[in-house]
Amino acid sequence: MGTKRDLESIEARRMEGLRLLKRKVSQSEVAHRVGVTRQTVHIWARRLAQAAGAIGKLRARPLGRPRRLSEEQRAGLRAILLTGALNAGFPTELWTIKRVRAVIKERFDVEYSTVGCWRLLRNLGFTPQKPEKRATQRNEEAIAHWKRKTWPALKKSPASKGARSSSSTSRGSRKSAP
């Protein structure tokens, strides 16, 4: 990840530079006073000329692509996910990316890619989970009884020490020469 930039101080520096440019201070002097390169001041001057001197149009814009779901829609999606997949009309309680994408498309008329949906869920505070693969009719007492009584009887016990080996490399299987 990159470093966080202080966008407010960057914008304040830009606005100060633009005010100096409007007062006809040279670009190199503006660069020196504000603490940026001359190339940056040149870009500001060009934008100022294109905006017909309107500094307000040169304010910083939010970085990145705008969100496809508003804050209210994101809160609504979070509520839907927390109430469960059964309440959303699915046959089981398991949320999958495919199901979440279907809910977003149906309720908010917005389409997300698989990766975009993963990112959205992560931003909402959800993490991937694997369901336990156990039968719902599992009987813990019967399993414990089987492990205590039946399993030990089925396990092989080690061979006694006096038993002969079937290996041809063991000592007792070699014949001595006459």
N, C-alpha and C positions, 0 to 999 in steps of 0.2 A: 504494500500500500504506500502511496505517496504521503508526503507530509501535509498537514493541515495548513491552509493559508488563512491569514486574518483578512477576510474579504472587506471588512469595514475599513481597516487602515489602508488597504490598497485603493479602495474607492476614494477615501479622503485625500490620499496623495494625488490621485488622478484629478479630482475636482480642484485642488490647489494649483496643479499644473495648468489646467484649463483656464482658471482665473488669471494666472500670470500671462498666459498666451493672449488672452483677450486684452490685457493691458499693454500688449506689444513688447513684452520682454522677449529677448532672443531665446531660441530653442536651446542653445548650449547653456545659457544662464538658468533656464527653467530646469534643465536636467540636473545641473549642479545643485540648485536650491532644494529640489524635491528628492534627489537621490536616486534617479533612474538614468538609463542610458539615453543618448541623444536620439537613437532610433525610436525608442518608445515615445519620446516627446514629438518626434516627426509624425508618428502614427496618430497621436492625439490631435496635432495641428491639422492634419488632413481630415480627420473625422469632424473636427470643429468647423472646418470650412464647408464640409458636405452638409452639416446640420444647420447651416446658415447662422452660426453663432449661438445656437440654443444648447446650453450646457446640460439642461435637464434631460435631453435625449441621449446623452452620453453616460448616463448613470449605469452602474453594473447591472447585468441581468443575471438571473439565477443560472448556475452551471448545470450542465447535463440535460437530459431529456425530461420533459415534464411528466409527472406521474399520470398514469391512465385512470387510476381510481382516486377520487377525492378522499379527504380524511373521513368524511361521513360514510362513504362507500366502504372504505377499509375497515372502519369500526363495525359496519354491518356484516361484512364478510367474516370478521373475527367472531362476532356473535353467532353467526350461522355455524361456523366450524366448532365452536365450543358447545353448541346444543347437540351436536352429533349428526352423523350421516343418516341415521334412521329418520330423524326429524326432517332432514332435507329430502327424503323420499327415496333413499337407497336401501337395498335389501339387507345390508349388513352395516355394522357400526364402523367399519374400516374406511378411513379417508385415504384416497389415492390421489396422485397428481391429476390423473384423468378426471376424477370426480370433482376435484376442486376447480379445475378448468371449466368443467361443464356448469358448475354452480355460478361461477363468475360470468360466463357467457349468458346463462339463462336470467340471472337476477340483475346484472349490471350492463349487459349487452357490450361487453368488452372481451376481446380475445387475447389470451396470453399464450406464449410458447411454453414448452415444458420447463426450460431453464428460467424463463421469466417468472413462471409460477413458483418455482423453487425459491427464487430470490424474494418474491413477494411474501411467501410464507415465513422465510427467515426474518424479514424485516418486521413481520407481525409478531415475532417471538416464538414461532413454532419450529420444532426440530424433527428430523426424520426418526421414526420409531418403527421397530419391527414387532408385529404382534406375536405373542407367545403361541407356539404351535403345539398346543395341548388339547386333547379332546375335552369337550364340555362335560361329558359323562364320566370323567376320570374319577376313580375311587381311590383316594390316598391311603385309606386303611388297608384295603386289599393289596395294594402295591407294597406297602411296608411289610405286611405279613408274608407275601411272596418272597421279598428280599431276605427276610429273616429265616424262613423255614425251607422253601423250595429251592432257592438259588444255591445255597451251600451244598445241598444234596446233589445237585446237578454238576457242580464244579468238579473237575478232575483233581484227584489228590496226587501229590508227587510220588514217583516210583520209589520202591524201597531200595536201600543202598546195595543189597546183595544181588540185585537183578543183573543179568548179563546184558551187555550193550549189543545192539545190532550193527554198530559201526565197525567197519573193517579196519579202522585205524586205532581202535582201542587196544590195550595191552593183552587182554585175555583172548583175543580172537586170532592172534598170530600163531602159526605152528612153528615149532622149533625144527631146525634142520637136523636129520639123523646123523 
